[in-house]
């Protein structure tokens, strides 16, 4: 596991129930691994947004923030959140209608009893982490 260097983020992970902590740490590793292997993303900033572990492309500015969290109100679920002002979740829903469950236009929701389709999820994470590059390329092509 990649060490967590931000004490506030480490504290947030420590607050999760042990079974959910393991699942969220797996999502974290997938996010970090995907960022490291996706051209143009660069190093991620790991911080808290709304008290949730969040991953930002501050260095490159290439993408949209990805957050992960578990909520006590839904104890058997955890989720990966995306900016609801983007079309990311709408795109994921059209590409992966059966692979994931979705919450509106902001999240992919996982059940603790089901395996995570990691290849499809890595695609989604890469799309989020490069979201702004797509927009820049489209704007440049119109010039």
C-alpha positions in Angstrom: 0.0 0.0 0.0 1.2 3.5 -0.8 1.8 5.4 2.5 -0.7 8.2 3.3 1.4 11.3 4.0 -1.4 13.7 4.8 -2.3 13.2 8.5 -5.9 14.4 8.0 -6.4 11.9 5.2 -4.9 9.1 7.4 -7.3 10.1 10.2 -10.3 9.9 7.8 -9.3 6.4 6.7 -8.8 5.3 10.4 -12.4 6.5 11.1 -14.0 4.0 8.7 -15.1 0.6 9.9 -12.3 -2.0 9.2 -14.1 -3.8 6.3 -14.9 -0.5 4.6 -11.4 0.9 5.3 -9.9 -2.0 3.3 -12.3 -1.5 0.4 -11.7 2.3 0.3 -7.9 1.8 0.5 -8.2 -0.5 -2.5 -10.0 2.2 -4.4 -7.3 4.6 -3.3 -4.6 2.3 -4.7 -6.5 2.0 -8.0 -6.7 5.8 -8.2 -3.0 6.3 -7.5 -1.9 3.5 -9.8 -4.1 4.8 -12.6 -2.7 8.3 -12.2 0.8 7.0 -12.3 0.2 5.1 -15.6 -2.0 7.7 -17.3 0.0 10.1 -19.5 -0.2 13.8 -18.6 -1.8 13.3 -15.1 1.3 13.8 -13.0 1.4 13.5 -9.2 -1.9 13.7 -7.4 -2.6 15.8 -4.3 -4.3 13.7 -1.6 -6.4 15.8 0.6 -9.9 16.0 2.2 -12.9 17.6 0.4 -16.1 17.7 2.5 -14.3 15.4 5.0 -13.8 12.8 2.3 -10.5 11.5 0.8 -10.0 13.4 -2.5 -7.5 13.2 -5.3 -6.7 16.3 -7.3 -4.5 16.9 -10.4 -3.2 20.1 -9.0 0.3 19.7 -10.6 -0.9 19.1 -14.1 -4.4 20.5 -14.0 -5.4 17.7 -16.3 -8.5 16.4 -14.5 -11.4 16.6 -12.2 -11.3 15.7 -8.5 -12.1 12.1 -7.6 -13.4 11.4 -4.0 -14.1 8.2 -2.1 -16.2 7.7 1.0 -18.5 5.5 3.0 -21.6 6.8 4.8 -23.0 5.3 8.0 -26.6 5.8 6.6 -25.7 3.2 3.9 -23.5 0.8 5.9 -23.2 -1.8 3.1 -22.2 0.6 0.4 -19.2 2.8 -0.5 -18.7 5.1 -3.4 -16.4 7.0 -5.7 -17.6 10.5 -6.4 -17.0 12.8 -9.4 -17.8 16.4 -10.0 -21.6 16.6 -10.7 -21.1 19.5 -13.0 -19.3 17.3 -15.5 -20.7 14.6 -17.8 -18.4 12.0 -16.4 -21.0 9.8 -14.6 -23.4 10.1 -17.6 -20.6 8.8 -19.8 -19.7 6.0 -17.5 -23.4 5.0 -17.3 -23.6 4.8 -21.1 -20.3 2.8 -21.4 -20.8 0.5 -18.3 -24.6 0.2 -17.8 -24.4 -3.2 -16.0 -20.9 -3.0 -14.5 -21.8 -0.4 -11.9 -24.6 1.1 -9.8 -24.8 4.9 -10.0 -26.1 7.7 -7.8 -27.4 10.5 -9.9 -24.7 12.3 -11.9 -22.1 12.2 -9.1 -21.1 8.7 -8.0 -20.4 5.1 -8.8 -21.7 3.1 -5.8 -20.3 -0.3 -4.7 -21.9 -2.9 -2.5 -19.5 -4.4 0.1 -20.5 -8.0 -1.0 -19.7 -7.5 -4.7 -16.4 -7.5 -6.5 -15.3 -4.2 -8.1 -14.8 -4.4 -11.9 -11.3 -2.9 -11.6 -10.5 -2.6 -15.4 -13.7 -0.6 -16.0 -13.2 1.5 -12.9 -9.6 2.3 -13.9 -11.0 3.5 -17.2 -13.4 5.8 -15.3 -10.7 7.1 -13.1 -8.4 7.9 -16.0 -11.3 9.7 -17.7 -11.8 11.8 -14.6 -8.1 12.5 -14.2 -7.8 13.7 -17.8 -11.2 15.4 -18.1 -9.8 18.9 -18.5 -7.3 17.8 -21.2 -10.2 16.8 -23.4 -11.8 20.2 -23.0 -8.5 22.0 -23.8 -7.9 19.9 -26.9 -11.5 20.6 -28.1 -11.0 24.3 -27.5 -7.7 24.3 -29.3 -9.2 22.6 -32.3 -11.7 25.4 -32.7 -9.0 28.1 -32.9 
